[in-house]
Amino acid sequence: MSETIIVTGAAGFIGSNLVRHLNARGHHNILVVDDLANGHKFANLVGLQIADYLDMHDFLRRLQQGESFGKVRALFHEGACSTTTEWNGRYMMENNYEYSKHLLHWSQLHKVQFMYASSAAVYGGSSQFVEQYEYEKPLNVYGYSKYLFDQYVRRVLPKATAQIAGFRYFNVYGPNEQHKGGMASVAYHQNNQIKNGDVVKLFVGSHGYRDGGQLRDFIHVDDVCNVNLFFFDHGDKSGIFNCGSGKAEEFNAVANAVLAWHKRGRIDYVPFPDGLLAAYQAYTQADLTRLRAAGYQAPFMDVATGVKRYLDTINQ
């Protein structure tokens, strides 16, 4: 039997797309791990070729008890609570920090490649997005949980026995995010808005930007998967890396791409809800210096290209 690949969070947005990409490469001996308390996520696993499914709690218990999972080549750790509005710190730290530490130590003990999801939320209040401590200023407990694990990884890296690669995802969009509700991408929500009417909504101008002109680094999930698989292919490369397009684009660009696909509609600009403006990030852009230095040279899709690909997929 071929070596096993483990993917946590495999029924989620990025995890399920990663399994799809692995299948496309001929990898089917995949152990998928998730928590299907939200049973709607099962839809993301339909059509994927996997070896087995385990609940995350059963997986962690078996791992701690020393059970064998056979010859494992790599563990892609995409499982996390990614709700940025969740303020239950105990829950967040248990899911995003303690769980991740267990998997990290297991991978090092068994010399298994370990690739994991970090987040651009670690930058929070920063205006520079470089993988250095002085720019890391999380604004919520989700960002802090990712920040703290990155700091833990930095302490482990000098004595690592196998690859450890963390990816700070920026604004990811693409298929299989429908279960995320309010946390789904702007493109997802605007596509639904235009399907149900003729208007997509954006916020009015702020922070010196025009209406809808606030800038974010939007990255298609296929590009995220390609970055993960580059490190899968290059097990000698470790570290923490930004995973964005490297080019900030306006929210207007997303809306215009959605309108272009549907060939109709208009943009309405609405006020910020009470309390949001003070904590709003009006600009993000991944610094890709470290990623490029590691050897990843593939181009990233711009918003116009990526949104068209996305809507081609979900509006069939």
ABEGO torsion letter per residue (X at the ends): XBBBBBBBGAABAAAAAAAAAAAAAGBABBBBBBBAABAAAAAAABGBBBABBBBAAAAAAAAAAGBBAEBBABBBBABBBABAABABAAAAAAAAAAAAAAAAAAAAAAGBBBBBBBBAAAAEABABBBBBAAABBBABAAAAAAAAAAAAAAAAAAABABBBBBBBBBBBBEBGAAAAEAABBAAAAAAAAAAABABBBBBBBBGGBBBGABBBBBBBAAAAAAAAAAAAABAABBEBBBBBAGBBBBAAAAAAAAAAAAGBEBBBBBBBBBGAAAABBABBBBBAAAAAAAGBABBBBBAAAAAAAAAAAAAX
